[in-house]
Amino acid sequence: MNSNEVYEKELAFQADRRRAAVQFIKTVSDLWYDKSIELVLFRNQLIDRNVSDILDLHEYAGEFVQKPISIFDSVEIAEAIQRLDFPPSKLDIGKLTYEYHLEDQKHANATAFVSDKLKAAKKVEELTPKDVVLYGFGRIGRLVARELMTRTGKGSQLRLRAIVTRGKIDETVLEKRASLLKNDSVHGDFSGTVSYNTEKKCLIINGTTVHMISANEPEEIDYTAYGIKDALIIDNTGAFRDQEALTRHLSSKGASKVLLTAPGKGIPNIVHGVNHTAYNPDEVSIFSAASCTTNAITPVLKAVQDSLGVVHGHLETIHAYTNDQNLVDNMHKKYRRGRAAALNMVITETGAGQAVSKALPVFDGKLTSNAIRVPVPNGSLAILNLQVENPTSKEAVNEIIKKYALEGDLVEQIKYSIDNELVSTDIVGSAQPSIYDSNATIVSKDGNNVILYVWYDNEYGYSHQVIRLAKYIAKVRRFTYY
């Protein structure tokens, strides 16, 4: 075969792959909107992805498991799922495809394989949707709103019904709120539609009404007047941080649960995937989703502790600047944070080292911590310097983390990166709170000292952890297959 024939064959193969990707995208969308079945590829989201994204994710998946993951196989498995009757689910088609190749002699075809693998789904009880109210509409509130509305599907899980802010709500305010939701300098444009209705004082997101409520105090709100009942209040304001203050939300008519998107005092601080099952939503009404940094480091620390044991360690976070800092030099209640955020690296404190022990008590007194705010608007890095009980090697540590990223309770939390060129902008938009940089790992010659680099999107990754915890509290977690 001459070079021109080879080239023509390559072109034809690429055309076939792209056509298969188009077919795959349609099946993914049909499953989501018709059956509330969400497909992911090794925990990477597939909804609203384009053809190139889909093919790139398959390339990553193949490198990750060291086995070819073909778009043609994914189409076959996805269509088999579509043919069968399953309840609302979240299914990792990468894992299914990988297992299909390993077990191809056991089953007559893809439909028989899928039916056998997902037979436990048939026993899942029907979900009761949960109304959600966002109390506050800042960076985290808007990202949570985006994700809730993008993933509403048939509305069988969380339903965003209202947003509470201070001050009057007129046309100008609604226009600005809608614009901030639609356009984002870091995360790009919202993939849906956003408009507003001045008369009804609401935003209309993807054609769905979301009420805008003005209130200075939680107690003065009657959510039932808006048709909202038994709601989960997600507090993004940071104004209420302890049990007593957050209980005020529960005196509102129509509210039943509260989730704080910050570390809390006197309430369970949860890192979903690590310690959420220790608290029963039937018995606990107020939860905290801890901090973005705590959510980034705790899953990796748990993997290391369970596998090697940790004697002690130090955490240093290289953190994007936040709205808490000044744009130009000015007075600030905290030292150094008054200096211009976009011009300086700023040493400041973080409580993440101590906060880990709230999710993992074994770390009580073991970690010191500090933070450096740097001139990037989003995307952060945690450096864990750990002395371990059992000597190890770089290869062994990486295999441990890779195993936790592939299977077990932390597959939604840890993303294992094999990228030699990973930098902070690459992790913006990552749904996992911990992106483990396998190529940056350092282990001392004696194997007792381990230095791990964990990237995290301190906005988007954390928002996904908030939503995962919200689903647990609301008892709307679907059947999952990872």
ZIHUBEL-V844447 format. One line per field, one symbol per residue. ss: DSSP state (~ for helix, > for strand, _ for the rest). A space follows every 10 residues. Layout:
# ZIHUBEL-V844447
ss->???
This chain:
# ZIHUBEL-V844447
ss->__~~~~~~~~ ~~~~~~~~~~ ~~~~~~~~~~ ~~~~~_>>>> >__>>_____ ~~~~~~~~~~ ~~~~~_____ ~~~~~~~~~~ ~~~_____>> >>~~~~~~~~ ~~_______~ ~~~~~~~_~~ ~~~______> >>>>>___~~ ~~~~~~~~~~ _______>>> >>>>>_____ ~~~~~~~~~~ ~~________ ___>>>>___ _>>>>__>>> >>>>___~~~ _>~~~~____ >>>>>_____ _>~~~~~~~~ ~_>_>>>>>> ____>__>>_ _____~~~__ _____>>>__ _~~~~~~~~~ ~~~~~~~__> >>>>>>>>>> __________ __________ _____>>>__ _~~~~~~~~_ ~~~___>>>> >>>>_____> >>>>>>>>__ ___~~~~~~~ ~~~~~~____ ___>>>>___ ___~~~~___ ___>>>>~~~ _>>_____>> >>>>>>___~ ~~~~~~~~~~ ~~~~____>> >_
